[in-house]
Amino acid sequence: MWKNTKGGSTVILCDASPLVCLVNKKDPNHQRCLTVLPSLSEPLVTTWPCFTEAMYLLYRYAGWPGQQELWDYIAEQLLIIHISNESEQRRMQELMFQYRDTPMDLADASLVAAAETLNQQQIFTLDSDFYIYRLFGNVPFEIVP
């Protein structure tokens, strides 16, 4: 578990992959994700589809204790969940159609739509597909780490 040391006013979007790595100490990317955290503004922002994916994977890797740790991130406001509105949901569908050959899953589409809504280019992810995805059709993401 990490602690909020920056208290920044900006946010960074967070995919499921780093959430899983932060909790699962056996993951090969655990230390890499932990090392980058002090440079990120908190709270991290994720979406319900990403949170769901992380919970599913954490149960497989760490059981309920891993899931509880992720819930603790929410309770301590280290992680907040962005709630999509109806226009974002339509945008997710458009994005999944646009990137259907990649393919884009719902979690990734939710992050791209949230990034457009929040006007955020920076994303904490280990998913290489975010090097392909574009905001507003032509703006690349800034990938962390």
C-alpha positions, 0 to 999 in steps of 0.5 A: 500500500502506498501513501498519498504524499503529494496531494496534487490537484491534477489527476492521472488516469489509471488502467487496471494493469498498474492497480494489479501490479501495485497490489500483487507483489509477485508481479514482475512489474510491481517494483516498476509501478511502485517506483513511479508512484511518487512522481504521479499526482494523486488521486489516481482516477480509474473507471468502473470497467477498469476497477472491475477488471482489476478486482477480477484479476486480483482475486485470481492472484491474491484472493480477497486480501488483494481485493481488500487492498484495492478497496482500501485505495478507494477508502483512502482516496488514493484512487477514485472512480470516474463515473461515465455519463451517457455521452461517454458511453456512446463514445465508448461504443464508437471507440470500440468500433473504431479500434475493433481490429486492435481490438479495444475492450470496454475498460480501454474504451472507458479510459479513452472516453474519460480522458477526453472528458477530463482533458487528460493525456497522461495515463498510468498503464502497462498496456501497449495498446495505449500507444495506438489509441488517440484522443479526439482522433489524433492526440497521443497519450502520455504513457507512464511508466 
